[in-house]
Amino acid sequence: MSKTLLFILLVLQTGFAQPDSLVKYFSTNIMRTNVLKGKPEKSVDKKEAHFKAVYYTSGELKTIEYLPANWDKNKRKKSRSPGRVKLYYLKWNPKTQELLEGLTRREARAWPHYRATVDGNGLVQEVDYISRSGKLQWTFHMKWDDYGKSKEYDIEFHSKRDLSILNKELFAPDLSMVRSGWICRYKIEDNGIPRSVEIMDQLENLYYFYEFKYSKRKLQSQYFSSDSTFIGSHTVKFNSKSRPLRIAYYNKNGIMKNAVEYEYPKDAKMIISQINSKNRVVQRTLIPKEGN
């Protein structure tokens, strides 16, 4: 083969070769659906902290890299676990696996916040909730399959707690106590809505569990002891904005024990009414808006 022909072939191969990957950039507000589908924000300030995602030409996520802000590049300590980085946020939505309103480590000290551990594939592995005083309250342990989808996750608690205070819609006050080291195992639907929650200790001894059924603007929560004995239930009715309007609690025989109703007036955050077993209001409490 002549040198001229060889040169022409090399030029053609170089000119028409297809890239084996695509690079896109994302802000530190991790929207997992956007990252996995390759839909970056319209504009990202690369002087600020951001993510660099690399995709195969098929569109599948290959790697994701955290790039600190210019001022932070020489100050950030390297992660002890290669390919992992810890980030700080004000908000975390386990239903959608999204972290919002990013903070620097210094800013996080002044607020109750979430500390996320993200691996090299852009998957959130752990999310710690830390109080304003700096005390670790609970930890989300995410579980992912080979396709980057989650069917369940665990919440590990680091102190005694009442689950109904964390989520009054899912859990009943009469059966919601957890101790330090206990775990809540959430099994979820494809849309992130919980299908069931098992409450167990650190050795995975089951104490009680919940099962949930959903319909339009309504949730039914049923609870059982570890041997599957039915204990009771409650129903939640929601308004068009997905805010609870009424939560009614029932014993194992289906008889209403009590209920709570919520109103949302313009001049207050809400009004809460406590209702007895005879469906009579026994107490009303007005919760003012913040700053009032």
N, C-alpha and C positions, 0 to 999 in steps of 0.2 A: 504494500500500500504506500503510495507516495506521501511525502510530508504535507503537500498541499491538501490532499484529500483528508488526511488525518486531522489537520487543523480545522477544516470545514466541519467535520463531524463533531469535534469538540465544541465548536462555537454553537452548532445547532443544539447539542445536548444541554449546554449551559443556558441557552436562550429560551428553550422550551421546557426545561425541567420544572416540575411542580413542587412547591414547598410541602414538606411533610408535616407542618404544624402551623397553627394560627395563633397570634398573640393578641389578647384583649386586656383592658384595664378596668378595674372596679374600685369604688371607694371602700372605706372600711366599714360602712353599713352593710353587713353581709346579708344579702338577699339570696338565699340558696337557690331558689328557682331561677333567678337571673343568671347566677354563675353556672349552674348545670346546663342551662339552655344557651349560654353564650350571648346573653343580652346585656351588654355593658351600659353604664350610664352614658348620657349624651356627651358629657364632659367631665373629666377628672383632673384635678390640679395635682400634677406629679411632684410638686414641691411639698405637698402634704402627704401623709401616710396613705398608702393605697395598696391594692393587690394587682399582681401581674399574673394572668391566667393563660396557660398554653393549652391549645386544643389540637387533637388529631384532625386531619382533613375531613374525617367522617362527622366531626362535631362533638365527639366525646371528649370530656375533660381529661387532660393529660397530667398537668401539674399546676399548682398555684403557689405563688411566692409572695410573702409580705415584704413590702418596701417601706421603711420608715421615712418620716419627714426629713427634709434636709438638715434641720437643726438637731435631729435626734440620731442621725446615722452613726456618729462616733460615741454616743452615750449609751445606746441600748446594749444590754448584756446579751450574749449569745444564749440561745435556749440549751438547756441540758440535754434535751431529747432532740436529736437531729431531725430537721424537717418540721418541728413544732414551734409555735409561737403563742405567747399569751397576750390577749388584747382585752380592753376594758370598755364596758358599755353601761348606759343607764337603763336600757330596756332589752328584754329577752322574751321571745315568744316561742315556747317549745312546740306549739301546735304547728307552726310554719317553719321552725328551726331558723329563725331570723334574729339577728342582733342589730340593734339600732342605737343611734346617738352615741358614737364613739367618744372615748375620753382618753387623755394621756394618763399614765400611771399616777402622776402628781395630782391631776384633777380628780381622779377617782377617790382619793383619800378624803375628800370633803363631802362625799355623797354615798348613800347606799348604792351599790353597783354590782354588776355582773362581770366576772373575770372568765374569759373564754379561752380554752386551749384548742387551737386549730392545727390540723396536721397538714402535710405537704400536698394533699389532694383537695384541700379546701373544705374538709369535713370537720364539723365541730365535734370534738371528742368529749370534752367536759365543760360545764358551765357552773362556776361557783357563785353563790349569792353571798355578798359580804355586807354587813351592816355598816352604818356610818362610823361606829367605833372601831371598825376593822376586824370584827369577829365573824368567822365563817359560820353561816347559818345552815345552808344545805348545798348539795352538789347534784347537778344533773349529769348522769353518765349515759351518753348517747350510744346507740347500737346501730350499725349500718351493714347492709348486705353488699355483695360484690357489685351491685349496680348503683350504689350510693343512695339507696332508699332505706327508710327506717320504719320498722313495724312495732318497735317497743323501745322504751328507755326507762332507766331507774332514777329515782331521786333518793339520795342518801341524806339523812338528817343528822346534824351534829349537836342537837340539844332536844329536850322534850318539847313537843309542839302539838298544836291542835290543827288538824288538817282542814276543818271547816272554816277556820279563820283565813287560811290560804286560799280556799276555793269553796265558798258557801253554796255554790250551785251543784257541785259534784258530791260533796261530803256532808254527812249529818252530824250535828254536835254530839249526839249520843254515842257515836261510834267513829271517832276520828283521832284518838290519841296515838301518838308515836313517841318512842324514846330515842335517845341518842344512839346512833349506829343502826337504827331501823331503816328499812328500804321500802319505798313504794314503787312497784313495777307496773308501769303503764303499758298496756297493749292498745295500739292505735289503728284507726282505719287509714286508707290511702290519703285522705284529706287531713290527717293529723288529729281528728276527733277521737278522744279516748273511748275504747270499747269496754275495757275493764281495768281495774286497779287492784293489785294484790299487796297487802301490807304484811311484811315479814321482818324478822330480825336479821342480824348480820350473818347468821348461819342458815338463812333462808327457811327458817321455821315459820309457817304461815299462821297468822293470827285471825285475820278476817279479810274479806274482799268485797268489792263493789262491781256491779254490772250496770251498763247504761243502755237505754233505748232512746232513739231520737225520732221526732216527727216535726212537722212545721211549727216553729215557735214553741216547742215543748220538749222537755227532757224528763225521763223517768229514771230515777236512780234506785237500785235495789241492793241491799246489803245482806251478807251472809257470814256466819261464823266459819272457822277453819274446816269444820266437818260438813259444810254446805247447808247447814240449818238456816232457813230464812229468818231474818231478824226484823226487817221492816223496809220501808221505802219512803221516798218523797218525790213529788213532781214539781217541776219548775216551768212557769209560763213566762215567755219573753215578749217584749214589744218589738216594733219594726226595726229598732236599733240594736237588737240583741241584748237589751238590758232586762234583768229579771223584774217581773211584775208581782209574782206571787210564788212562794215556796210553801207547799203543804206537806206535813209529815204524817205518816201513817204507821200504825203498829203492824204486827205480823198478820192480824186478822182483817186488815184493810180499813180500820177505823181511824179517822183523823185525830191526831193528838193535839196538834197546834199548827199555826201557819204564820207566815210573815209576808206582809205586802209592802211594795215599794212604789212611791210616787216621785216624779221628777219635775217639780215646779220651776218656773223661770228664775225665781228669786232665791232659790236654795239648791244645795246639792241634791238632797233627797229628803223625803219623809218616810220613816219606817214605822209600820203599824204591827204590833204584836196581837195575835188573834188566838183565843182559847179553843178548846175542843167543841164548844157550842157555837163556834163561828162568830164570836163577839169580840170586838176590839177592846183590849184591856190596857193598851199603852200606845201612845204615839210620840215619836221622837223626830224633831227637825234637825237635820244635819246642814249647817250653813255652808255656803261656798267658801273656798279658801280665800283668805284676805278680808272676809266680812267680819 
